Amino acid sequence: MSRRAALAVAAAMLAPLPALAQTASAPPPNAHVATLYRGGPAELRETRPVALDGPADVLIARDLPDGALGDSLAARFLPAAGGAAVVPDTLALQEAEAEPAALLARMVGREITWLTRNPATGAEEEITGLLRSAGRGWPVIERADGALEVLPPGRLLLRRPPADLALQRSVAVRFVAPVTTGTLQLRYETPSLGWDARYDGVLREDGAQLRLSADYLIRNDGAEDVLNAAVTLVAGDVPRAGGGGPGPQADAAMQARAMSAESAGPPQAQAVGDRQLYRLAAPIDLPGRSTVRRVLMGETAVPVTRRYVLEGRGEAWPGRVESGEELLRPHVRLTLANAADGPLARPLPAGTITVRAPDASTASADRPGAGLSTRLLAEARLPDLPVGAAATLDLGAAFDVTARRTMTAFEWRGPDEQRRNGPRPYEAEHEIILKNAKDAAVTVDVVERFNAPWTILQTSHPAQTADAGAARFAVEIPARAETALTYRVRVGGED
């Protein structure tokens, strides 16, 4: 909404008040309730205690954050004596009116004081009268005796600014019934607030255990502080009509100003509907342009499973024999199970996870991850992980485990006309040499995919069906040794 449109709405709203109506200013908020989502926008509720000398139909709530979305505004008034909440008749968002020309224009039709300097004496004098017009910022003032002061040089003095004047971004709340003492609540959405989880794991050398800890990060991108906030973090995807808000990552400047603060302990998850809520135990302050970081989960030793997976294509074609060997590297997959009887046994919200190797200078036999490690193995995105579920992280290509593939034979099967059309049945032989430079034996899951129905005819290692289009071979490689996997496959039909 433009400033002119906002003024027009506010003026139309405030003009037809009954004779006993008053406009009063609501004090700044003394508390907030903040519900934060990963994708934003957040929902914020302000609490503003109000104590008026007399009844008022309109309350002006000033200092509304710049990031507040006007179309999400809602208001209630809770009388001090209890009873039903007073529902507003109209809400009007008023942008700041601090520009001189705008201030002068909105005083047209009202009595003003204009300060001007007497050219003869140099003394400052006051002109008091009714402002008739203020075109281009120049006043025409009608004095009490009927004389007109046309374009007098000087400046406007507002000893008693109008109660509905918005020097800051404000909300004008008009109620169907006058209010006196109680609490004004405002609720609105803002993209300035959001949160994310950050996990840090140290992987034991044998790949069987991950020492996992987690923090939650609340970012405030706005310039305004959000003080004394009762915060709830919502885990899970919340659909929005207009799509998601900003991503969870804070920019470099905000990360540099990240703050850690004392808290009443990590928040506990509570299932509400199809979401998990994490309510902070005590209100916190969220300064503008900053990120607050606190503990979500203390360090926990979690059993994990490390696998080496070589994803390949067993699909063959004439000429592939001449293409020579293919150098391949298995990927390292780490599976983290959130078992109900395991050390975690709690829902984990999605977040960024870093997996590190223990720092040799600080590790010990009983605490392999005792120090802060700087040996990053991988960074990934952990999905929402309910109790009873498992997540698999890709730690990238292995360095000490490699493979070379060669197609050693190829033969078309079936009629010649099916070579270019139809199922194109053929038989092929593959040899995959896997090498292990580690000091311990490893097992590599070799997954071979085919573009048509397949049958393994001969193999050096037992084959399992990974899915309809893939075969899986578990190949053990001794320490500092190599193992050959060979197989013959028919693809695309029968003879």
Number of C-alpha atoms within 10 A of each C-alpha: 12 9 14 13 13 16 22 14 16 20 14 12 18 21 8 9 14 9 6 9 16 17 19 23 17 21 17 15 21 13 19 23 19 23 24 27 25 27 22 23 23 22 19 22 21 22 18 20 19 21 15 13 8 12 17 20 22 29 24 22 26 23 17 21 18 17 17 21 14 17 12 11 17 17 22 17 24 19 17 13 8 8 8 10 14 17 16 17 14 16 21 23 25 30 22 20 19 13 9 11 14 17 18 20 18 17 20 18 13 12 17 23 18 20 17 17 15 11 8 6 7 9 9 11 13 16 17 17 22 20 24 19 20 19 13 10 14 17 23 19 28 20 15 11 7 10 10 16 16 13 14 16 11 16 16 17 13 13 8 7 12 13 13 21 19 23 16 17 18 22 25 24 28 24 20 12 14 16 25 17 18 18 20 24 18 21 19 21 23 23 21 22 29 30 28 25 23 21 21 18 25 27 25 18 11 9 15 14 20 26 23 21 18 23 18 22 24 26 27 23 21 19 14 17 15 23 17 17 21 19 22 17 24 25 25 18 14 14 9 11 5 6 9 16 17 14 12 20 15 22 12 9 11 18 17 11 12 17 16 12 10 9 14 9 14 18 20 15 19 14 12 9 7 10 14 20 21 21 18 20 15 13 18 19 16 21 18 18 19 23 27 21 21 20 20 22 19 13 14 15 18 18 19 20 15 20 19 22 21 23 17 15 12 22 16 20 14 11 10 15 16 10 9 13 15 11 12 19 20 23 21 20 18 21 17 20 22 23 15 14 9 14 13 18 14 18 20 21 26 19 22 18 21 19 23 22 20 25 17 13 9 13 15 13 7 7 12 20 24 17 15 12 18 10 13 13 14 14 17 15 14 20 17 17 18 18 16 14 13 15 14 16 19 16 18 15 17 16 13 13 22 20 19 16 20 19 24 16 15 19 14 17 18 16 10 11 9 13 14 8 8 10 16 18 22 22 20 23 21 20 19 20 17 24 21 23 17 15 11 12 13 18 16 22 17 22 21 18 19 19 15 17 15 22 15 17 12 14 16 13 15 13 17 13 12 13 10 12 13 22 20 21 22 17 19 18 21 17 14 14 14 16 15 17 18 18 21 21 19 23 24 19 16 13 9
